[in-house]
Structures are given as structure tokens and as C-alpha cells.
Amino acid sequence: MSEMLALEGITKAYNRGKPAEVTVLRGATLSVARGEVVALVAPSGAGKSTLLHIAGLLDTPDTGVVRLAGRDMGGLGDRARTEARRGQVGFIYQFHHLLPEFTALENIVLPQLANGASRRVAEARAMDLLGRVGVAARASHRPAALSGGEQQRVAFCRALANAPQLLLADEPTGNLDPGTSEQVFGALMELVRETGLSALIATHNMDLAARMDRVVRLDQGRVV
């Protein structure tokens, strides 16, 4: 299988050159094949969020190479990076970050409108995604009227709104109780498998990690 994501020799330090410099990544190397779901396991503070931000073009490494679908992202300007991120990458975080003043449907429609879709097409796709994760009946509700599990399912749908090729998820069920976490993770995996996405999912839950195609660990700034 060809690679959807390739990270090679990624280093990242904060407060570089200062007494308080903190080195987070030390030559991290990782690949995710097309259609593969990889679990990234690491304790809090180990740098997994930094690695995901670099993989998703939200941050830049100090050294190393980032490739999406075989394309080197290193030499791109801000506009080209934004276009690549918007068109190829979907993000899910531990907290849903839904816009509170908009309904579940509108939260999924808005990124599609920003990407040039018509409202009719955007609403149809939003309803299809909500149906796949079992919350279509809640489409007209604002986030405050949804349960934690429903909020996170809507966040999944928003991440997939623009049909990305790569999904990056940072502890996507970490804010949920065990029972809800199991249900929501099952919905996420079903959605990923149905759409053929590549995914890199950070989690500390080894039971969930074992259900993915491969497990890698971030240890002292390196992927092992």
C-alpha cells in the first residue's frame, strides 16, 4: 500500500536556544498507509499532540520531512499549507469544540461552505454523516442540548465533512465515561472503515488501541 502520511526525522523544541528550552520530539519517524488505522500510544506530556499538529500542518518541525500523499509539505507557503490541510486532513480532539451558537447540522455544513460547497450539497452530506453515526434525529439541536457522546459524534462528522484522506484524532474519547467511550469509538471506527480513511489516533486506552491495524508508541521523543 502507498503511504498517506510520512514523517521522517521530526524534531521539535520549544523556547529554542533559551535556558528553558524543552525538546519534545527527537527524530520521530512514522508512516501511515492508505486505508490504515494506526494507534499512537503515549503518556500525557510525551509529545503526541505536537506530533499530530505537525502531521496535520498546524505546526512546523524544527527539522525533518512531512509528506501527505507523497507530496513534501516542507517547501509550501502558508496558503498552500492551508489548502492542503483543508482538503486532505480532518481533526478530532478530546473536547468537541463545536460552535455553540450553531446546530449540529450547521456545525458540519459550515466547513463545507468554506471549502466552496453549495448549501444544498453541504446539508445533504451533513445529514448522511449524522445518520451514519446514529444522531440524525439531533441535527437541529445545538451542542448544549446534546449529550457528551452525541457532541463527539457530531465532531467526528465535522472532521469528515470535506472528505479528507487523513484523519488525525487526539484522545477522541478521552473525555467520556467508559460505556459512552466504547459506543462512540465504535461509531468512529465504522465511519473510518466505510470511507476508507487513513487515520492516526492518539489514545492511552490500550483496549481501543488493540482494535486498530497497528500500534506505535511515542517514547522520549521517538516513535517505537
C-alpha atoms as an extended CHARMM CRD file, in Angstrom:
* protein
*
       224  EXT
         1         1  MET       CA              0.0000000000        0.0000000000        0.0000000000  PROA      1               0.0000000000
         2         2  SER       CA              1.2050000000        3.5120000000       -0.7040000000  PROA      2               0.0000000000
         3         3  GLU       CA              1.7560000000        5.9840000000        2.0980000000  PROA      3               0.0000000000
         4         4  MET       CA             -0.8280000000        8.5890000000        3.0080000000  PROA      4               0.0000000000
         5         5  LEU       CA              1.3360000000       10.1550000000        5.7230000000  PROA      5               0.0000000000
         6         6  ALA       CA              5.0820000000       10.0140000000        6.1880000000  PROA      6               0.0000000000
         7         7  LEU       CA              7.0260000000       11.7230000000        8.9670000000  PROA      7               0.0000000000
         8         8  GLU       CA             10.8060000000       11.3940000000        8.7820000000  PROA      8               0.0000000000
         9         9  GLY       CA             13.2640000000       12.5420000000       11.4340000000  PROA      9               0.0000000000
        10        10  ILE       CA             10.8960000000       15.0460000000       13.0380000000  PROA      10              0.0000000000
        11        11  THR       CA             12.4120000000       17.2060000000       15.7810000000  PROA      11              0.0000000000
        12        12  LYS       CA             10.6580000000       19.9210000000       17.7680000000  PROA      12              0.0000000000
        13        13  ALA       CA             11.7770000000       22.0520000000       20.6910000000  PROA      13              0.0000000000
        14        14  TYR       CA             10.1020000000       24.9830000000       22.3850000000  PROA      14              0.0000000000
        15        15  ASN       CA             11.9570000000       28.0770000000       23.6690000000  PROA      15              0.0000000000
        16        16  ARG       CA             14.8270000000       27.1220000000       21.4020000000  PROA      16              0.0000000000
        17        17  GLY       CA             18.2150000000       28.4580000000       22.4590000000  PROA      17              0.0000000000
        18        18  LYS       CA             16.9230000000       29.5940000000       25.8340000000  PROA      18              0.0000000000
        19        19  PRO       CA             17.6310000000       28.1560000000       29.3020000000  PROA      19              0.0000000000
        20        20  ALA       CA             14.0470000000       26.8950000000       29.4470000000  PROA      20              0.0000000000
        21        21  GLU       CA             14.2970000000       25.0080000000       26.1200000000  PROA      21              0.0000000000
        22        22  VAL       CA             12.1550000000       21.8650000000       26.0880000000  PROA      22              0.0000000000
        23        23  THR       CA             12.8050000000       19.2180000000       23.4310000000  PROA      23              0.0000000000
        24        24  VAL       CA              9.6000000000       17.3360000000       22.6460000000  PROA      24              0.0000000000
        25        25  LEU       CA             10.4030000000       15.3010000000       19.5310000000  PROA      25              0.0000000000
        26        26  ARG       CA             13.8110000000       13.7750000000       18.8050000000  PROA      26              0.0000000000
        27        27  GLY       CA             13.8410000000       12.3620000000       15.2900000000  PROA      27              0.0000000000
        28        28  ALA       CA             10.3510000000       10.8640000000       15.2590000000  PROA      28              0.0000000000
        29        29  THR       CA              9.6650000000        8.7430000000       12.1730000000  PROA      29              0.0000000000
        30        30  LEU       CA              6.2560000000        7.3150000000       11.3170000000  PROA      30              0.0000000000
        31        31  SER       CA              4.1920000000        6.2950000000        8.2850000000  PROA      31              0.0000000000
        32        32  VAL       CA              0.5040000000        5.5960000000        7.7610000000  PROA      32              0.0000000000
        33        33  ALA       CA             -0.5460000000        3.6890000000        4.6500000000  PROA      33              0.0000000000
        34        34  ARG       CA             -3.6660000000        4.4840000000        2.6630000000  PROA      34              0.0000000000
        35        35  GLY       CA             -6.6440000000        2.9450000000        4.4330000000  PROA      35              0.0000000000
        36        36  GLU       CA             -4.6150000000        2.0700000000        7.5420000000  PROA      36              0.0000000000
        37        37  VAL       CA             -5.6960000000        2.9650000000       11.0890000000  PROA      37              0.0000000000
        38        38  VAL       CA             -2.7470000000        3.4320000000       13.4440000000  PROA      38              0.0000000000
        39        39  ALA       CA             -2.9140000000        3.8960000000       17.2150000000  PROA      39              0.0000000000
        40        40  LEU       CA             -0.3950000000        6.3180000000       18.7200000000  PROA      40              0.0000000000
        41        41  VAL       CA              0.1120000000        5.4730000000       22.3940000000  PROA      41              0.0000000000
        42        42  ALA       CA              1.9450000000        7.7430000000       24.8060000000  PROA      42              0.0000000000
        43        43  PRO       CA              1.5540000000        9.1420000000       28.3110000000  PROA      43              0.0000000000
        44        44  SER       CA              0.4300000000       12.7260000000       28.8370000000  PROA      44              0.0000000000
        45        45  GLY       CA              3.1750000000       15.2160000000       28.0530000000  PROA      45              0.0000000000
        46        46  ALA       CA              5.1000000000       12.8480000000       25.7760000000  PROA      46              0.0000000000
        47        47  GLY       CA              4.5280000000       14.9630000000       22.6650000000  PROA      47              0.0000000000
        48        48  LYS       CA              1.7310000000       13.1450000000       20.8520000000  PROA      48              0.0000000000
        49        49  SER       CA             -0.3170000000       16.3220000000       20.3930000000  PROA      49              0.0000000000
        50        50  THR       CA              2.7470000000       18.0730000000       18.9640000000  PROA      50              0.0000000000
        51        51  LEU       CA              3.3310000000       15.1760000000       16.5850000000  PROA      51              0.0000000000
        52        52  LEU       CA             -0.3080000000       15.2620000000       15.4260000000  PROA      52              0.0000000000
        53        53  HSD       CA             -0.1790000000       19.0440000000       14.8950000000  PROA      53              0.0000000000
        54        54  ILE       CA              2.9380000000       18.6660000000       12.7610000000  PROA      54              0.0000000000
        55        55  ALA       CA              1.3840000000       15.7880000000       10.8060000000  PROA      55              0.0000000000
        56        56  GLY       CA             -1.7110000000       17.9210000000       10.1570000000  PROA      56              0.0000000000
        57        57  LEU       CA              0.2540000000       21.0330000000        9.1310000000  PROA      57              0.0000000000
        58        58  LEU       CA             -0.8990000000       23.0440000000       12.1360000000  PROA      58              0.0000000000
        59        59  ASP       CA              2.7270000000       23.3330000000       13.2690000000  PROA      59              0.0000000000
        60        60  THR       CA              6.1210000000       23.0120000000       11.6110000000  PROA      60              0.0000000000
        61        61  PRO       CA              9.0270000000       20.8300000000       12.7550000000  PROA      61              0.0000000000
        62        62  ASP       CA             12.4520000000       22.2420000000       13.5140000000  PROA      62              0.0000000000
        63        63  THR       CA             13.9190000000       19.5590000000       11.2560000000  PROA      63              0.0000000000
        64        64  GLY       CA             12.5160000000       16.6070000000        9.3470000000  PROA      64              0.0000000000
        65        65  VAL       CA             10.1660000000       15.8650000000        6.4830000000  PROA      65              0.0000000000
        66        66  VAL       CA              6.3590000000       15.7500000000        6.3550000000  PROA      66              0.0000000000
        67        67  ARG       CA              4.7070000000       14.1770000000        3.3080000000  PROA      67              0.0000000000
        68        68  LEU       CA              0.9950000000       13.9010000000        2.5970000000  PROA      68              0.0000000000
        69        69  ALA       CA              0.0100000000       11.5590000000       -0.2270000000  PROA      69              0.0000000000
        70        70  GLY       CA              3.6240000000       11.5790000000       -1.3790000000  PROA      70              0.0000000000
        71        71  ARG       CA              3.9110000000       15.3780000000       -1.5020000000  PROA      71              0.0000000000
        72        72  ASP       CA              6.6070000000       17.0880000000        0.5500000000  PROA      72              0.0000000000
        73        73  MET       CA              4.9380000000       19.7740000000        2.6460000000  PROA      73              0.0000000000
        74        74  GLY       CA              8.1850000000       21.4390000000        3.6860000000  PROA      74              0.0000000000
        75        75  GLY       CA              8.5200000000       23.9620000000        0.9060000000  PROA      75              0.0000000000
        76        76  LEU       CA              4.9250000000       25.1480000000        0.8070000000  PROA      76              0.0000000000
        77        77  GLY       CA              3.8390000000       28.6510000000        1.7190000000  PROA      77              0.0000000000
        78        78  ASP       CA              1.1140000000       29.4030000000        4.2370000000  PROA      78              0.0000000000
        79        79  ARG       CA             -1.6940000000       29.4740000000        1.6580000000  PROA      79              0.0000000000
        80        80  ALA       CA             -0.6840000000       26.1630000000        0.0850000000  PROA      80              0.0000000000
        81        81  ARG       CA             -0.3650000000       24.5480000000        3.5200000000  PROA      81              0.0000000000
        82        82  THR       CA             -3.8220000000       25.8090000000        4.4700000000  PROA      82              0.0000000000
        83        83  GLU       CA             -5.3130000000       24.4350000000        1.2550000000  PROA      83              0.0000000000
        84        84  ALA       CA             -3.6250000000       21.0550000000        1.7760000000  PROA      84              0.0000000000
        85        85  ARG       CA             -4.8050000000       20.8940000000        5.3760000000  PROA      85              0.0000000000
        86        86  ARG       CA             -8.3660000000       21.9150000000        4.4970000000  PROA      86              0.0000000000
        87        87  GLY       CA             -8.6350000000       19.4850000000        1.6110000000  PROA      87              0.0000000000
        88        88  GLN       CA             -6.7650000000       16.4490000000        2.9150000000  PROA      88              0.0000000000
        89        89  VAL       CA             -6.8510000000       16.3860000000        6.7230000000  PROA      89              0.0000000000
        90        90  GLY       CA             -9.6210000000       16.0600000000        9.3090000000  PROA      90              0.0000000000
        91        91  PHE       CA             -9.0540000000       16.6820000000       13.0300000000  PROA      91              0.0000000000
        92        92  ILE       CA            -10.7980000000       15.3430000000       16.1280000000  PROA      92              0.0000000000
        93        93  TYR       CA             -9.8660000000       16.4640000000       19.6250000000  PROA      93              0.0000000000
        94        94  GLN       CA            -10.6420000000       15.2150000000       23.1320000000  PROA      94              0.0000000000
        95        95  PHE       CA            -13.1170000000       18.0820000000       23.5380000000  PROA      95              0.0000000000
        96        96  HSD       CA            -15.6100000000       18.5460000000       20.7300000000  PROA      96              0.0000000000
        97        97  HSD       CA            -15.0280000000       22.2940000000       20.1250000000  PROA      97              0.0000000000
        98        98  LEU       CA            -18.3670000000       22.6170000000       18.3450000000  PROA      98              0.0000000000
        99        99  LEU       CA            -19.5990000000       26.1700000000       17.7580000000  PROA      99              0.0000000000
       100       100  PRO       CA            -22.2220000000       26.6430000000       20.4980000000  PROA      100             0.0000000000
       101       101  GLU       CA            -24.4450000000       29.0780000000       18.5970000000  PROA      101             0.0000000000
       102       102  PHE       CA            -24.9890000000       26.6880000000       15.6810000000  PROA      102             0.0000000000
       103       103  THR       CA            -26.9270000000       23.4330000000       15.4380000000  PROA      103             0.0000000000
       104       104  ALA       CA            -25.2970000000       20.0570000000       14.9160000000  PROA      104             0.0000000000
       105       105  LEU       CA            -26.2000000000       20.2380000000       11.2300000000  PROA      105             0.0000000000
       106       106  GLU       CA            -24.8030000000       23.7450000000       10.8500000000  PROA      106             0.0000000000
       107       107  ASN       CA            -21.5290000000       22.7740000000       12.5430000000  PROA      107             0.0000000000
       108       108  ILE       CA            -20.9970000000       20.2180000000        9.7720000000  PROA      108             0.0000000000
       109       109  VAL       CA            -22.2720000000       22.4340000000        6.9690000000  PROA      109             0.0000000000
       110       110  LEU       CA            -20.0400000000       25.4360000000        7.7350000000  PROA      110             0.0000000000
       111       111  PRO       CA            -16.6460000000       23.8700000000        6.8770000000  PROA      111             0.0000000000
       112       112  GLN       CA            -18.1130000000       22.6390000000        3.6070000000  PROA      112             0.0000000000
       113       113  LEU       CA            -19.3610000000       26.1260000000        2.7020000000  PROA      113             0.0000000000
       114       114  ALA       CA            -15.8900000000       27.4810000000        3.4960000000  PROA      114             0.0000000000
       115       115  ASN       CA            -14.4950000000       24.8960000000        1.0950000000  PROA      115             0.0000000000
       116       116  GLY       CA            -16.7850000000       26.0110000000       -1.7480000000  PROA      116             0.0000000000
       117       117  ALA       CA            -19.6980000000       23.5530000000       -1.4950000000  PROA      117             0.0000000000
       118       118  SER       CA            -23.2710000000       24.6940000000       -2.1030000000  PROA      118             0.0000000000
       119       119  ARG       CA            -25.5910000000       24.7390000000        0.9060000000  PROA      119             0.0000000000
       120       120  ARG       CA            -27.7990000000       22.0170000000       -0.6170000000  PROA      120             0.0000000000
       121       121  VAL       CA            -24.8680000000       19.6720000000       -1.1420000000  PROA      121             0.0000000000
       122       122  ALA       CA            -23.3850000000       20.5290000000        2.2730000000  PROA      122             0.0000000000
       123       123  GLU       CA            -26.6360000000       19.8510000000        4.1230000000  PROA      123             0.0000000000
       124       124  ALA       CA            -27.1600000000       16.5560000000        2.3010000000  PROA      124             0.0000000000
       125       125  ARG       CA            -23.6650000000       15.3690000000        3.2220000000  PROA      125             0.0000000000
       126       126  ALA       CA            -24.0910000000       16.5420000000        6.8180000000  PROA      126             0.0000000000
       127       127  MET       CA            -27.3180000000       14.5720000000        7.2030000000  PROA      127             0.0000000000
       128       128  ASP       CA            -25.7180000000       11.4980000000        5.6580000000  PROA      128             0.0000000000
       129       129  LEU       CA            -22.7990000000       11.6580000000        8.1080000000  PROA      129             0.0000000000
       130       130  LEU       CA            -25.0890000000       12.2430000000       11.0920000000  PROA      130             0.0000000000
       131       131  GLY       CA            -27.1530000000        9.2450000000       10.0230000000  PROA      131             0.0000000000
       132       132  ARG       CA            -24.0710000000        7.0360000000        9.8500000000  PROA      132             0.0000000000
       133       133  VAL       CA            -23.2160000000        7.7370000000       13.4840000000  PROA      133             0.0000000000
       134       134  GLY       CA            -26.8040000000        7.4910000000       14.6800000000  PROA      134             0.0000000000
       135       135  VAL       CA            -27.5810000000       11.1050000000       15.5980000000  PROA      135             0.0000000000
       136       136  ALA       CA            -29.5460000000       12.3460000000       12.5760000000  PROA      136             0.0000000000
       137       137  ALA       CA            -32.5460000000       12.9550000000       14.8360000000  PROA      137             0.0000000000
       138       138  ARG       CA            -30.4600000000       15.5090000000       16.7600000000  PROA      138             0.0000000000
       139       139  ALA       CA            -29.4860000000       17.5650000000       13.7070000000  PROA      139             0.0000000000
       140       140  SER       CA            -31.4620000000       20.6530000000       14.7560000000  PROA      140             0.0000000000
       141       141  HSD       CA            -30.1040000000       20.6950000000       18.3190000000  PROA      141             0.0000000000
       142       142  ARG       CA            -27.3260000000       22.9800000000       19.4890000000  PROA      142             0.0000000000
       143       143  PRO       CA            -24.3290000000       21.4020000000       21.2570000000  PROA      143             0.0000000000
       144       144  ALA       CA            -25.5730000000       22.3200000000       24.7520000000  PROA      144             0.0000000000
       145       145  ALA       CA            -28.6720000000       20.1840000000       24.1720000000  PROA      145             0.0000000000
       146       146  LEU       CA            -26.6090000000       17.1130000000       23.2030000000  PROA      146             0.0000000000
       147       147  SER       CA            -25.0470000000       14.5040000000       25.4600000000  PROA      147             0.0000000000
       148       148  GLY       CA            -21.2680000000       14.1720000000       25.5960000000  PROA      148             0.0000000000
       149       149  GLY       CA            -21.3450000000       11.1610000000       23.3050000000  PROA      149             0.0000000000
       150       150  GLU       CA            -23.6170000000       12.9340000000       20.8320000000  PROA      150             0.0000000000
       151       151  GLN       CA            -21.3830000000       16.0070000000       20.8290000000  PROA      151             0.0000000000
       152       152  GLN       CA            -18.3530000000       13.9130000000       19.9930000000  PROA      152             0.0000000000
       153       153  ARG       CA            -20.1830000000       12.0620000000       17.2100000000  PROA      153             0.0000000000
       154       154  VAL       CA            -21.0900000000       15.4110000000       15.6700000000  PROA      154             0.0000000000
       155       155  ALA       CA            -17.4240000000       16.4110000000       15.9690000000  PROA      155             0.0000000000
       156       156  PHE       CA            -16.4960000000       13.2320000000       14.0560000000  PROA      156             0.0000000000
       157       157  CYS       CA            -18.8970000000       14.2140000000       11.2990000000  PROA      157             0.0000000000
       158       158  ARG       CA            -17.4930000000       17.7350000000       11.1400000000  PROA      158             0.0000000000
       159       159  ALA       CA            -13.9640000000       16.3310000000       10.7920000000  PROA      159             0.0000000000
       160       160  LEU       CA            -15.1030000000       14.2710000000        7.8000000000  PROA      160             0.0000000000
       161       161  ALA       CA            -17.2750000000       16.9860000000        6.2570000000  PROA      161             0.0000000000
       162       162  ASN       CA            -14.8310000000       17.8410000000        3.4700000000  PROA      162             0.0000000000
       163       163  ALA       CA            -13.9910000000       14.1950000000        2.7110000000  PROA      163             0.0000000000
       164       164  PRO       CA            -10.3680000000       14.2470000000        3.9090000000  PROA      164             0.0000000000
       165       165  GLN       CA             -7.9320000000       11.4730000000        3.0970000000  PROA      165             0.0000000000
       166       166  LEU       CA             -6.2850000000       11.5050000000        6.5240000000  PROA      166             0.0000000000
       167       167  LEU       CA             -7.9440000000       11.6670000000        9.9350000000  PROA      167             0.0000000000
       168       168  LEU       CA             -5.9290000000       12.7860000000       12.9610000000  PROA      168             0.0000000000
       169       169  ALA       CA             -7.5300000000       12.2380000000       16.3580000000  PROA      169             0.0000000000
       170       170  ASP       CA             -6.1360000000       13.2790000000       19.7430000000  PROA      170             0.0000000000
       171       171  GLU       CA             -7.7260000000       11.2190000000       22.5520000000  PROA      171             0.0000000000
       172       172  PRO       CA            -11.1180000000       11.3590000000       20.7860000000  PROA      172             0.0000000000
       173       173  THR       CA            -12.9410000000        9.5190000000       23.5830000000  PROA      173             0.0000000000
       174       174  GLY       CA            -10.7820000000       10.6540000000       26.4920000000  PROA      174             0.0000000000
       175       175  ASN       CA            -13.4590000000       12.9520000000       27.8910000000  PROA      175             0.0000000000
       176       176  LEU       CA            -16.1820000000       10.2800000000       28.0000000000  PROA      176             0.0000000000
       177       177  ASP       CA            -17.1540000000        7.6410000000       30.5520000000  PROA      177             0.0000000000
       178       178  PRO       CA            -16.1070000000        4.0570000000       29.6650000000  PROA      178             0.0000000000
       179       179  GLY       CA            -19.5080000000        2.9440000000       28.3620000000  PROA      179             0.0000000000
       180       180  THR       CA            -20.0150000000        6.0040000000       26.1860000000  PROA      180             0.0000000000
       181       181  SER       CA            -16.3850000000        5.8430000000       25.0580000000  PROA      181             0.0000000000
       182       182  GLU       CA            -16.9070000000        2.3030000000       23.7550000000  PROA      182             0.0000000000
       183       183  GLN       CA            -20.0410000000        3.2730000000       21.8170000000  PROA      183             0.0000000000
       184       184  VAL       CA            -18.5180000000        6.4340000000       20.3590000000  PROA      184             0.0000000000
       185       185  PHE       CA            -15.2610000000        4.7270000000       19.3920000000  PROA      185             0.0000000000
       186       186  GLY       CA            -17.2490000000        2.0090000000       17.6410000000  PROA      186             0.0000000000
       187       187  ALA       CA            -19.0980000000        4.6800000000       15.6480000000  PROA      187             0.0000000000
       188       188  LEU       CA            -15.8040000000        6.3310000000       14.7330000000  PROA      188             0.0000000000
       189       189  MET       CA            -14.1990000000        3.1020000000       13.5470000000  PROA      189             0.0000000000
       190       190  GLU       CA            -17.2600000000        2.1990000000       11.4970000000  PROA      190             0.0000000000
       191       191  LEU       CA            -17.1820000000        5.6090000000        9.8530000000  PROA      191             0.0000000000
       192       192  VAL       CA            -13.4570000000        5.3400000000        9.1360000000  PROA      192             0.0000000000
       193       193  ARG       CA            -13.7850000000        1.8630000000        7.6380000000  PROA      193             0.0000000000
       194       194  GLU       CA            -16.7850000000        2.8110000000        5.4950000000  PROA      194             0.0000000000
       195       195  THR       CA            -14.9960000000        5.8030000000        3.9920000000  PROA      195             0.0000000000
       196       196  GLY       CA            -11.6020000000        4.1020000000        3.5340000000  PROA      196             0.0000000000
       197       197  LEU       CA             -9.7920000000        6.7810000000        5.5040000000  PROA      197             0.0000000000
       198       198  SER       CA             -6.2470000000        6.6440000000        6.7570000000  PROA      198             0.0000000000
       199       199  ALA       CA             -6.1700000000        7.5210000000       10.4400000000  PROA      199             0.0000000000
       200       200  LEU       CA             -3.6620000000        8.2420000000       13.1810000000  PROA      200             0.0000000000
       201       201  ILE       CA             -5.4330000000        8.1100000000       16.5410000000  PROA      201             0.0000000000
       202       202  ALA       CA             -3.7060000000        9.0380000000       19.7930000000  PROA      202             0.0000000000
       203       203  THR       CA             -5.0540000000        7.1940000000       22.8120000000  PROA      203             0.0000000000
       204       204  HSD       CA             -3.9750000000        5.9510000000       26.2370000000  PROA      204             0.0000000000
       205       205  ASN       CA             -6.6460000000        3.2350000000       26.1430000000  PROA      205             0.0000000000
       206       206  MET       CA             -4.9070000000        0.0030000000       25.1660000000  PROA      206             0.0000000000
       207       207  ASP       CA             -8.2060000000       -1.8210000000       24.6240000000  PROA      207             0.0000000000
       208       208  LEU       CA             -9.1650000000        0.7120000000       21.9630000000  PROA      208             0.0000000000
       209       209  ALA       CA             -5.6470000000        0.7230000000       20.5090000000  PROA      209             0.0000000000
       210       210  ALA       CA             -5.7830000000       -3.0470000000       20.0510000000  PROA      210             0.0000000000
       211       211  ARG       CA             -8.7630000000       -2.6560000000       17.7020000000  PROA      211             0.0000000000
       212       212  MET       CA             -6.7280000000       -0.6560000000       15.2070000000  PROA      212             0.0000000000
       213       213  ASP       CA             -4.4690000000       -2.0490000000       12.4920000000  PROA      213             0.0000000000
       214       214  ARG       CA             -1.1900000000       -1.1970000000       14.2070000000  PROA      214             0.0000000000
       215       215  VAL       CA              0.0270000000        0.3000000000       17.4690000000  PROA      215             0.0000000000
       216       216  VAL       CA              3.0670000000        2.5850000000       17.7610000000  PROA      216             0.0000000000
       217       217  ARG       CA              4.4300000000        4.2130000000       20.9100000000  PROA      217             0.0000000000
       218       218  LEU       CA              5.9800000000        7.6240000000       21.4110000000  PROA      218             0.0000000000
       219       219  ASP       CA              8.8340000000        7.2520000000       23.8700000000  PROA      219             0.0000000000
       220       220  GLN       CA             11.3050000000       10.0200000000       24.7480000000  PROA      220             0.0000000000
       221       221  GLY       CA             10.5280000000       11.8910000000       21.5590000000  PROA      221             0.0000000000
       222       222  ARG       CA             10.8510000000        8.9390000000       19.2050000000  PROA      222             0.0000000000
       223       223  VAL       CA              8.3130000000        6.5680000000       17.6750000000  PROA      223             0.0000000000
       224       224  VAL       CA              8.9690000000        2.9450000000       18.6130000000  PROA      224             0.0000000000
